[in-house]
Amino acid sequence: MKLNLLLPTMVGILISTTIFAQSKKKTSQPSTTSPIGSWKLISQKVTYPDGQVSMGDSSNIFQHKILTPTTFVVTIEKKIPNYDNKKLAVSVAGGHYTLVNGDYEELTEYASFKGFETMKVNYKLTMEDGKLHTVGTLSGSGLDGKPTIYDEVYVRED
């Protein structure tokens, strides 16, 4: 009699344990107020020192920014016709950043292009409706000391 009760009880425990172990863990929603995470550029307005303006969005600019609590990485991809229009990384930069009261400064430590050592990247960073919005200047890197103004909006990827 005990064996008749023990066997179904053990089978039930094993099944319950297996189901629990394989169930997906609930993940918390990313913060809508923290810039920490992985971001995809959705719009960009660039104003050059000579006054020319360039507009871009996620259909023609494939830029990603990853922010940890202290470091950043920016990658730019380009569709390459000779590779069946697959996207290849054509530029990458990274290093540390500071963010104090919305003032964001990148301290670039490595990049796939020359002149990154003299670049100065200073933005005002805000979170708007869960989107990362940066407006600021990029100077140095052969720009004759004249800053280029960037206005960029990113959506969270993670």
Residue pairs with C-beta under 8 A, 6 or more apart in sequence:
30 37
30 156
30 158
31 37
32 127
32 129
32 130
33 127
34 127
35 67
35 99
35 125
35 127
35 132
36 67
36 68
36 69
37 66
37 67
37 156
37 157
37 158
38 64
38 65
38 66
38 156
38 157
38 158
39 64
39 65
39 66
39 67
39 132
39 154
39 155
39 156
39 157
40 58
40 63
40 64
40 154
40 155
40 156
40 157
41 56
41 58
41 61
41 62
41 63
41 64
41 65
41 152
41 153
41 154
42 57
42 58
42 131
42 153
42 154
42 155
43 55
43 56
43 57
43 58
43 152
43 153
44 54
44 55
44 56
44 57
44 61
44 63
44 150
44 151
44 152
44 153
45 53
45 54
45 55
45 56
45 150
45 151
45 152
46 53
46 54
46 55
46 56
46 148
46 149
46 150
46 151
47 53
47 148
47 149
47 151
48 54
48 148
49 143
49 144
49 146
49 147
49 148
61 76
62 76
62 77
62 78
62 79
62 87
63 74
63 75
63 76
63 77
64 74
64 75
64 77
64 157
65 72
65 73
65 74
65 132
65 154
66 72
66 73
66 74
67 97
70 96
70 97
71 94
71 95
71 96
71 97
72 94
72 95
72 96
72 97
72 106
73 92
73 93
73 94
74 91
74 92
74 93
74 94
75 89
75 91
75 92
76 89
76 90
76 91
76 92
77 87
77 88
77 89
77 90
78 87
78 88
78 90
79 85
79 86
79 87
80 86
80 87
80 88
89 112
90 112
91 111
91 112
91 113
92 111
92 112
93 108
93 110
93 111
93 112
93 113
93 116
94 108
94 109
94 110
94 111
95 106
95 107
95 108
95 109
95 110
96 106
96 107
96 109
97 104
97 105
97 106
97 107
98 104
98 105
98 107
99 105
99 125
102 124
102 125
102 126
103 122
103 123
103 124
103 125
104 122
104 123
104 124
104 125
104 134
104 136
105 121
105 122
105 123
106 119
106 121
108 116
108 117
108 119
108 121
110 116
113 141
114 141
115 140
115 141
115 142
116 141
118 140
118 141
119 138
119 139
119 140
119 141
120 137
120 138
120 139
120 140
120 147
121 136
121 137
121 138
122 136
122 137
123 134
123 135
123 136
123 137
123 150
124 134
124 135
124 136
125 132
125 133
125 134
126 133
126 134
127 133
128 153
130 155
130 156
131 153
131 154
131 155
131 156
132 153
132 154
132 155
132 156
133 152
133 153
133 154
134 150
134 151
134 152
134 154
135 149
135 150
135 151
135 152
136 149
136 150
137 147
137 148
137 149
137 150
138 147
138 148
138 150
139 145
139 146
139 147
139 148
